Amino acid sequence: MFHMSRRIIWIALAGACGSSKPGPSTTPASSGPITHETVSEPTPDTPTAPSGEPAIPGSGNRCDMLPTGDLSIDGLLDDWKDKHLLARAGSPADGAMDVRCVWDGKAIAFAIDVKDDRLIRVKGGQEDHVTLALAAGGRPVSVDVYPGNSMAKPKIAKPARVEAADSLQPKGFSVEVLI
């Protein structure tokens, strides 16, 4: 049986939110299949983006176009319930993750919900963690989050301009990142 402790979760996005054409979706071979959720067209009640244009929910490989300032980067996923699912990888029986994102033209935020039957944090061994790498025209940004538990404190490696937090969940852990 596969355990998330044996695998590093890696997400790489390159301009997925800024392009007008959906690009090909690629996944490292070890992370399993990715599925996309279908989203209905926006209604007249759709909120507006900071630019004054209608905020458009994401679809396929696109982030929701909503204000990132409405999010609290605390590792909890309560403020992501109404955001569409960008990608799903893995299987619930062996370890899985759901990825959501929001983009407002100035910042991008990600919520990653990792389903795992046990969280591994050990010294000198393979540990459960999330690595998020983003490159979109400027210097690439990389964030590594090792979630905290009763055995180890959280460890987050990130650039100064990035916010990141993790939280234990009933069946795994979650990570929020704002770039």
PyRosetta script that sets phi, psi and omega in degrees:
from pyrosetta import init, pose_from_sequence

init()
pose = pose_from_sequence("MFHMSRRIIWIALAGACGSSKPGPSTTPASSGPITHETVSEPTPDTPTAPSGEPAIPGSGNRCDMLPTGDLSIDGLLDDWKDKHLLARAGSPADGAMDVRCVWDGKAIAFAIDVKDDRLIRVKGGQEDHVTLALAAGGRPVSVDVYPGNSMAKPKIAKPARVEAADSLQPKGFSVEVLI")
pose.set_psi(1, 138.2)
pose.set_omega(1, 179.4)
pose.set_phi(2, -80.4)
pose.set_psi(2, 136.7)
pose.set_omega(2, 173.4)
pose.set_phi(3, -121.0)
pose.set_psi(3, 143.2)
pose.set_omega(3, -179.8)
pose.set_phi(4, -59.0)
pose.set_psi(4, -22.0)
pose.set_omega(4, -179.7)
pose.set_phi(5, -65.1)
pose.set_psi(5, -21.2)
pose.set_omega(5, -178.8)
pose.set_phi(6, -90.0)
pose.set_psi(6, -1.3)
pose.set_omega(6, -172.2)
pose.set_phi(7, -135.7)
pose.set_psi(7, 139.4)
pose.set_omega(7, 174.1)
pose.set_phi(8, -92.3)
pose.set_psi(8, 129.5)
pose.set_omega(8, 177.0)
pose.set_phi(9, -84.7)
pose.set_psi(9, 123.3)
pose.set_omega(9, -175.4)
pose.set_phi(10, -128.3)
pose.set_psi(10, 130.1)
pose.set_omega(10, 179.1)
pose.set_phi(11, -124.6)
pose.set_psi(11, 127.4)
pose.set_omega(11, 176.9)
pose.set_phi(12, -127.7)
pose.set_psi(12, 123.4)
pose.set_omega(12, 178.7)
pose.set_phi(13, -124.2)
pose.set_psi(13, 136.0)
pose.set_omega(13, 179.3)
pose.set_phi(14, -129.5)
pose.set_psi(14, 92.5)
pose.set_omega(14, 177.0)
pose.set_phi(15, 69.4)
pose.set_psi(15, 22.1)
pose.set_omega(15, -176.9)
pose.set_phi(16, -65.5)
pose.set_psi(16, -26.0)
pose.set_omega(16, -177.5)
pose.set_phi(17, -93.8)
pose.set_psi(17, -17.4)
pose.set_omega(17, -175.8)
pose.set_phi(18, -100.9)
pose.set_psi(18, -9.0)
pose.set_omega(18, -176.6)
pose.set_phi(19, -86.1)
pose.set_psi(19, 145.9)
pose.set_omega(19, 177.5)
pose.set_phi(20, -85.3)
pose.set_psi(20, -12.9)
pose.set_omega(20, 177.7)
pose.set_phi(21, -113.4)
pose.set_psi(21, 134.3)
pose.set_omega(21, 176.3)
pose.set_phi(22, -66.3)
pose.set_psi(22, 133.6)
pose.set_omega(22, 179.3)
pose.set_phi(23, -94.8)
pose.set_psi(23, 173.8)
pose.set_omega(23, 178.5)
pose.set_phi(24, -68.4)
pose.set_psi(24, 144.3)
pose.set_omega(24, 178.5)
pose.set_phi(25, -96.4)
pose.set_psi(25, 124.3)
pose.set_omega(25, 178.6)
pose.set_phi(26, -119.5)
pose.set_psi(26, 150.7)
pose.set_omega(26, -178.1)
pose.set_phi(27, -138.5)
pose.set_psi(27, 139.0)
pose.set_omega(27, 172.6)
pose.set_phi(28, -57.7)
pose.set_psi(28, 141.7)
pose.set_omega(28, -174.3)
pose.set_phi(29, -56.4)
pose.set_psi(29, -26.9)
pose.set_omega(29, -175.0)
pose.set_phi(30, -84.6)
pose.set_psi(30, -7.6)
pose.set_omega(30, -174.0)
pose.set_phi(31, -93.5)
pose.set_psi(31, -0.4)
pose.set_omega(31, 175.2)
pose.set_phi(32, 84.6)
pose.set_psi(32, -176.7)
pose.set_omega(32, -176.3)
pose.set_phi(33, -72.5)
pose.set_psi(33, 149.9)
pose.set_omega(33, 174.1)
pose.set_phi(34, -111.8)
pose.set_psi(34, 134.5)
pose.set_omega(34, 176.4)
pose.set_phi(35, -119.1)
pose.set_psi(35, 154.0)
pose.set_omega(35, 179.6)
pose.set_phi(36, -118.7)
pose.set_psi(36, 143.5)
pose.set_omega(36, 178.9)
pose.set_phi(37, -91.6)
pose.set_psi(37, 139.1)
pose.set_omega(37, 178.1)
pose.set_phi(38, -84.4)
pose.set_psi(38, 136.9)
pose.set_omega(38, -176.9)
pose.set_phi(39, -121.6)
pose.set_psi(39, 138.5)
pose.set_omega(39, 178.6)
pose.set_phi(40, -75.3)
pose.set_psi(40, 163.5)
pose.set_omega(40, -179.9)
pose.set_phi(41, -65.2)
pose.set_psi(41, 152.1)
pose.set_omega(41, 179.2)
pose.set_phi(42, -64.4)
pose.set_psi(42, 149.1)
pose.set_omega(42, 179.1)
pose.set_phi(43, -100.8)
pose.set_psi(43, 171.2)
pose.set_omega(43, 177.9)
pose.set_phi(44, -60.8)
pose.set_psi(44, -20.2)
pose.set_omega(44, 179.4)
pose.set_phi(45, -84.4)
pose.set_psi(45, 5.3)
pose.set_omega(45, -177.9)
pose.set_phi(46, -61.7)
pose.set_psi(46, 132.9)
pose.set_omega(46, 178.2)
pose.set_phi(47, -64.5)
pose.set_psi(47, 164.9)
pose.set_omega(47, -179.2)
pose.set_phi(48, -100.6)
pose.set_psi(48, 150.1)
pose.set_omega(48, 176.3)
pose.set_phi(49, -79.6)
pose.set_psi(49, 167.1)
pose.set_omega(49, 179.6)
pose.set_phi(50, -56.1)
pose.set_psi(50, -26.4)
pose.set_omega(50, -179.5)
pose.set_phi(51, -76.6)
pose.set_psi(51, -5.9)
pose.set_omega(51, -177.8)
pose.set_phi(52, 92.6)
pose.set_psi(52, -11.9)
pose.set_omega(52, 177.2)
pose.set_phi(53, -78.1)
pose.set_psi(53, 158.9)
pose.set_omega(53, 178.1)
pose.set_phi(54, -61.4)
pose.set_psi(54, 135.8)
pose.set_omega(54, 176.4)
pose.set_phi(55, -73.9)
pose.set_psi(55, 128.9)
pose.set_omega(55, -175.4)
pose.set_phi(56, -107.2)
pose.set_psi(56, 124.7)
pose.set_omega(56, 175.4)
pose.set_phi(57, -63.5)
pose.set_psi(57, 150.6)
pose.set_omega(57, 178.9)
pose.set_phi(58, -69.6)
pose.set_psi(58, 163.8)
pose.set_omega(58, 174.7)
pose.set_phi(59, -150.0)
pose.set_psi(59, 144.9)
pose.set_omega(59, 179.8)
pose.set_phi(60, 57.5)
pose.set_psi(60, -115.5)
pose.set_omega(60, -177.9)
pose.set_phi(61, -101.2)
pose.set_psi(61, 32.7)
pose.set_omega(61, -179.6)
pose.set_phi(62, -116.4)
pose.set_psi(62, 144.8)
pose.set_omega(62, 176.1)
pose.set_phi(63, -77.7)
pose.set_psi(63, 155.9)
pose.set_omega(63, 170.7)
pose.set_phi(64, -66.3)
pose.set_psi(64, 136.1)
pose.set_omega(64, 177.6)
pose.set_phi(65, -94.1)
pose.set_psi(65, 88.3)
pose.set_omega(65, -177.0)
pose.set_phi(66, -140.6)
pose.set_psi(66, 160.8)
pose.set_omega(66, 179.6)
pose.set_phi(67, -64.3)
pose.set_psi(67, 129.7)
pose.set_omega(67, 177.5)
pose.set_phi(68, -77.8)
pose.set_psi(68, -19.4)
pose.set_omega(68, 179.3)
pose.set_phi(69, -64.7)
pose.set_psi(69, -18.1)
pose.set_omega(69, 179.2)
pose.set_phi(70, -79.2)
pose.set_psi(70, -8.7)
pose.set_omega(70, -177.2)
pose.set_phi(71, -93.7)
pose.set_psi(71, 143.0)
pose.set_omega(71, 173.7)
pose.set_phi(72, -104.7)
pose.set_psi(72, 113.7)
pose.set_omega(72, -177.0)
pose.set_phi(73, -84.1)
pose.set_psi(73, 85.8)
pose.set_omega(73, -176.3)
pose.set_phi(74, -127.5)
pose.set_psi(74, 1.9)
pose.set_omega(74, -178.5)
pose.set_phi(75, 88.4)
pose.set_psi(75, -13.5)
pose.set_omega(75, 178.4)
pose.set_phi(76, -89.6)
pose.set_psi(76, 149.3)
pose.set_omega(76, -173.1)
pose.set_phi(77, -103.9)
pose.set_psi(77, 12.5)
pose.set_omega(77, -177.6)
pose.set_phi(78, -61.1)
pose.set_psi(78, -31.2)
pose.set_omega(78, 179.9)
pose.set_phi(79, -89.2)
pose.set_psi(79, 10.2)
pose.set_omega(79, 178.6)
pose.set_phi(80, -112.2)
pose.set_psi(80, 0.2)
pose.set_omega(80, -174.6)
pose.set_phi(81, -59.1)
pose.set_psi(81, -34.0)
pose.set_omega(81, -177.7)
pose.set_phi(82, -93.7)
pose.set_psi(82, 5.2)
pose.set_omega(82, 178.6)
pose.set_phi(83, -90.7)
pose.set_psi(83, 143.9)
pose.set_omega(83, -176.5)
pose.set_phi(84, -74.4)
pose.set_psi(84, 157.4)
pose.set_omega(84, 179.3)
pose.set_phi(85, -80.0)
pose.set_psi(85, 119.2)
pose.set_omega(85, 179.2)
pose.set_phi(86, -77.8)
pose.set_psi(86, -46.5)
pose.set_omega(86, -177.6)
pose.set_phi(87, -155.9)
pose.set_psi(87, 153.6)
pose.set_omega(87, 175.0)
pose.set_phi(88, -133.9)
pose.set_psi(88, 131.8)
pose.set_omega(88, 179.8)
pose.set_phi(89, -132.2)
pose.set_psi(89, 151.3)
pose.set_omega(89, 179.3)
pose.set_phi(90, 83.4)
pose.set_psi(90, -174.7)
pose.set_omega(90, 177.0)
pose.set_phi(91, -128.6)
pose.set_psi(91, 144.9)
pose.set_omega(91, -176.9)
pose.set_phi(92, -56.7)
pose.set_psi(92, -30.8)
pose.set_omega(92, -178.3)
pose.set_phi(93, -70.4)
pose.set_psi(93, -31.3)
pose.set_omega(93, -175.0)
pose.set_phi(94, -112.3)
pose.set_psi(94, -6.7)
pose.set_omega(94, -175.4)
pose.set_phi(95, 123.5)
pose.set_psi(95, 130.2)
pose.set_omega(95, -176.8)
pose.set_phi(96, -147.1)
pose.set_psi(96, 164.0)
pose.set_omega(96, 174.2)
pose.set_phi(97, -143.6)
pose.set_psi(97, 147.4)
pose.set_omega(97, 174.2)
pose.set_phi(98, -114.9)
pose.set_psi(98, 137.8)
pose.set_omega(98, -179.4)
pose.set_phi(99, -123.0)
pose.set_psi(99, 131.1)
pose.set_omega(99, 174.0)
pose.set_phi(100, -126.5)
pose.set_psi(100, 152.6)
pose.set_omega(100, 176.0)
pose.set_phi(101, -148.3)
pose.set_psi(101, 155.7)
pose.set_omega(101, 178.3)
pose.set_phi(102, -133.2)
pose.set_psi(102, 138.4)
pose.set_omega(102, -179.9)
pose.set_phi(103, -136.4)
pose.set_psi(103, 137.0)
pose.set_omega(103, 179.7)
pose.set_phi(104, -124.3)
pose.set_psi(104, 14.5)
pose.set_omega(104, 179.8)
pose.set_phi(105, 93.0)
pose.set_psi(105, -19.2)
pose.set_omega(105, 178.7)
pose.set_phi(106, -118.1)
pose.set_psi(106, -30.5)
pose.set_omega(106, -177.6)
pose.set_phi(107, -143.5)
pose.set_psi(107, 158.8)
pose.set_omega(107, 177.4)
pose.set_phi(108, -130.9)
pose.set_psi(108, 139.3)
pose.set_omega(108, -179.3)
pose.set_phi(109, -127.9)
pose.set_psi(109, 144.2)
pose.set_omega(109, 179.9)
pose.set_phi(110, -125.5)
pose.set_psi(110, 143.8)
pose.set_omega(110, 170.6)
pose.set_phi(111, -123.2)
pose.set_psi(111, 125.2)
pose.set_omega(111, -178.7)
pose.set_phi(112, -122.8)
pose.set_psi(112, 118.9)
pose.set_omega(112, -179.9)
pose.set_phi(113, -107.6)
pose.set_psi(113, 111.5)
pose.set_omega(113, -177.2)
pose.set_phi(114, -100.1)
pose.set_psi(114, 121.4)
pose.set_omega(114, 176.3)
pose.set_phi(115, -94.5)
pose.set_psi(115, 121.0)
pose.set_omega(115, -178.0)
pose.set_phi(116, -152.3)
pose.set_psi(116, 138.3)
pose.set_omega(116, -177.9)
pose.set_phi(117, -74.4)
pose.set_psi(117, -20.1)
pose.set_omega(117, 175.0)
pose.set_phi(118, -153.6)
pose.set_psi(118, 144.1)
pose.set_omega(118, -179.1)
pose.set_phi(119, -100.0)
pose.set_psi(119, 121.5)
pose.set_omega(119, -177.6)
pose.set_phi(120, -101.3)
pose.set_psi(120, 120.3)
pose.set_omega(120, 172.3)
pose.set_phi(121, -135.2)
pose.set_psi(121, 106.4)
pose.set_omega(121, -179.1)
pose.set_phi(122, -135.0)
pose.set_psi(122, 152.6)
pose.set_omega(122, 177.0)
pose.set_phi(123, -78.7)
pose.set_psi(123, 131.3)
pose.set_omega(123, 174.1)
pose.set_phi(124, 75.2)
pose.set_psi(124, 9.9)
pose.set_omega(124, -179.8)
pose.set_phi(125, -126.8)
pose.set_psi(125, -173.1)
pose.set_omega(125, 177.0)
pose.set_phi(126, -75.0)
pose.set_psi(126, 122.6)
pose.set_omega(126, -177.8)
pose.set_phi(127, -116.6)
pose.set_psi(127, 151.3)
pose.set_omega(127, 172.4)
pose.set_phi(128, -68.0)
pose.set_psi(128, 132.9)
pose.set_omega(128, 173.8)
pose.set_phi(129, -166.3)
pose.set_psi(129, 168.3)
pose.set_omega(129, 178.0)
pose.set_phi(130, -119.1)
pose.set_psi(130, 133.4)
pose.set_omega(130, 171.8)
pose.set_phi(131, -116.9)
pose.set_psi(131, 123.1)
pose.set_omega(131, 177.6)
pose.set_phi(132, -114.6)
pose.set_psi(132, 122.7)
pose.set_omega(132, 178.2)
pose.set_phi(133, -120.7)
pose.set_psi(133, 130.8)
pose.set_omega(133, -177.0)
pose.set_phi(134, -133.5)
pose.set_psi(134, 128.4)
pose.set_omega(134, 176.0)
pose.set_phi(135, -134.0)
pose.set_psi(135, 124.2)
pose.set_omega(135, -179.8)
pose.set_phi(136, -149.9)
pose.set_psi(136, 67.5)
pose.set_omega(136, 175.1)
pose.set_phi(137, 94.7)
pose.set_psi(137, -35.5)
pose.set_omega(137, 179.6)
pose.set_phi(138, -104.2)
pose.set_psi(138, -156.0)
pose.set_omega(138, 176.3)
pose.set_phi(139, -66.6)
pose.set_psi(139, 135.0)
pose.set_omega(139, 178.0)
pose.set_phi(140, -62.2)
pose.set_psi(140, 148.8)
pose.set_omega(140, 177.8)
pose.set_phi(141, -115.2)
pose.set_psi(141, 133.8)
pose.set_omega(141, 177.4)
pose.set_phi(142, -129.4)
pose.set_psi(142, 134.3)
pose.set_omega(142, 179.7)
pose.set_phi(143, -128.3)
pose.set_psi(143, 128.4)
pose.set_omega(143, 175.5)
pose.set_phi(144, -115.9)
pose.set_psi(144, 125.5)
pose.set_omega(144, -179.6)
pose.set_phi(145, -123.6)
pose.set_psi(145, 118.9)
pose.set_omega(145, 173.2)
pose.set_phi(146, -105.8)
pose.set_psi(146, 109.9)
pose.set_omega(146, -173.9)
pose.set_phi(147, -66.1)
pose.set_psi(147, 148.6)
pose.set_omega(147, 177.5)
pose.set_phi(148, -83.6)
pose.set_psi(148, 151.0)
pose.set_omega(148, 173.3)
pose.set_phi(149, -150.3)
pose.set_psi(149, -167.1)
pose.set_omega(149, -177.8)
pose.set_phi(150, -68.6)
pose.set_psi(150, -18.3)
pose.set_omega(150, -178.5)
pose.set_phi(151, -94.2)
pose.set_psi(151, -24.0)
pose.set_omega(151, -175.2)
pose.set_phi(152, -152.4)
pose.set_psi(152, 146.5)
pose.set_omega(152, 175.4)
pose.set_phi(153, -73.6)
pose.set_psi(153, 155.6)
pose.set_omega(153, 175.7)
pose.set_phi(154, -64.4)
pose.set_psi(154, 149.0)
pose.set_omega(154, 177.3)
pose.set_phi(155, -131.4)
pose.set_psi(155, 119.6)
pose.set_omega(155, -178.4)
pose.set_phi(156, -126.5)
pose.set_psi(156, 120.4)
pose.set_omega(156, 176.0)
pose.set_phi(157, -108.3)
pose.set_psi(157, 119.8)
pose.set_omega(157, -175.1)
pose.set_phi(158, -157.3)
pose.set_psi(158, 158.4)
pose.set_omega(158, 173.0)
pose.set_phi(159, -67.1)
pose.set_psi(159, 158.5)
pose.set_omega(159, -177.0)
pose.set_phi(160, -59.1)
pose.set_psi(160, -33.8)
pose.set_omega(160, -175.3)
pose.set_phi(161, -80.8)
pose.set_psi(161, -0.1)
pose.set_omega(161, -176.0)
pose.set_phi(162, -105.5)
pose.set_psi(162, 138.6)
pose.set_omega(162, 172.7)
pose.set_phi(163, -102.7)
pose.set_psi(163, 139.7)
pose.set_omega(163, 177.9)
pose.set_phi(164, -152.2)
pose.set_psi(164, 146.3)
pose.set_omega(164, 178.5)
pose.set_phi(165, -153.6)
pose.set_psi(165, 155.9)
pose.set_omega(165, 177.1)
pose.set_phi(166, -128.9)
pose.set_psi(166, 165.3)
pose.set_omega(166, 179.1)
pose.set_phi(167, -154.6)
pose.set_psi(167, 137.1)
pose.set_omega(167, 173.3)
pose.set_phi(168, -70.9)
pose.set_psi(168, 142.6)
pose.set_omega(168, 178.0)
pose.set_phi(169, -119.9)
pose.set_psi(169, 164.4)
pose.set_omega(169, 179.9)
pose.set_phi(170, -54.5)
pose.set_psi(170, -33.6)
pose.set_omega(170, -179.8)
pose.set_phi(171, -131.1)
pose.set_psi(171, 59.7)
pose.set_omega(171, 178.8)
pose.set_phi(172, 133.2)
pose.set_psi(172, -140.6)
pose.set_omega(172, 179.1)
pose.set_phi(173, -151.4)
pose.set_psi(173, 164.9)
pose.set_omega(173, 178.2)
pose.set_phi(174, -131.2)
pose.set_psi(174, 155.3)
pose.set_omega(174, -179.0)
pose.set_phi(175, -135.3)
pose.set_psi(175, 137.1)
pose.set_omega(175, 172.5)
pose.set_phi(176, -122.1)
pose.set_psi(176, 139.0)
pose.set_omega(176, 179.8)
pose.set_phi(177, -137.0)
pose.set_psi(177, 134.6)
pose.set_omega(177, 175.4)
pose.set_phi(178, -123.4)
pose.set_psi(178, 120.8)
pose.set_omega(178, -179.4)
pose.set_phi(179, -115.3)
pose.dump_pdb("model.pdb")
